[in-house]
Amino acid sequence: MGTILDPTNGVTPEKVVRFEVPGEPRSKQRPRVTQRGTFTPKETIEAERMVRDCWRATGEQPFHNQLSVDITFYNGNRRRRDLDNMAKLVLDALNKEAYEDDVQVIELTVRKIQTERGKARSIITLQEMIEPPAETML
């Protein structure tokens, strides 16, 4: 992967990882509450596992610094999904895998793009932030 230059401060990041998750993007579903307790729906567990498996396939070590996350969801069907719930599934799946805690994510860019049914996927790019943005005081 080529070097990416941070346009805000000209610092070359230490680490940039981009990977693809094949298949129709999913939304994080609400936990279900029953008489036997609270549980996460099977579809959410499977979708998070797929994201984790694709991260692990990169062979990269977890990020230790703050980072920027860019996610592009390519939807192959017209099903309505909330963008924030789609991003939450990815961020939660990468917690304790790509980073220790999602509090390290200080910048998030998320978008949905319609595509052909057979081309559905998610592209996730994690970029270490060497010098996080700061507001300058005048």
Number of C-alpha atoms within 10 A of each C-alpha: 6 5 10 14 11 14 8 9 11 10 13 16 16 13 16 20 17 15 17 17 20 16 18 17 22 24 20 24 16 11 11 10 10 8 5 6 7 10 11 13 13 10 13 18 14 12 21 21 15 17 23 20 15 14 23 16 10 12 8 13 12 15 21 12 17 19 25 17 20 17 22 18 25 22 24 18 14 9 6 8 14 11 15 12 15 20 24 16 20 24 20 16 23 22 16 13 17 20 20 14 16 16 10 17 18 13 14 13 11 14 14 16 12 13 15 10 14 12 14 19 21 24 14 19 16 20 22 21 22 16 16 14 11 6 5 5 4 3
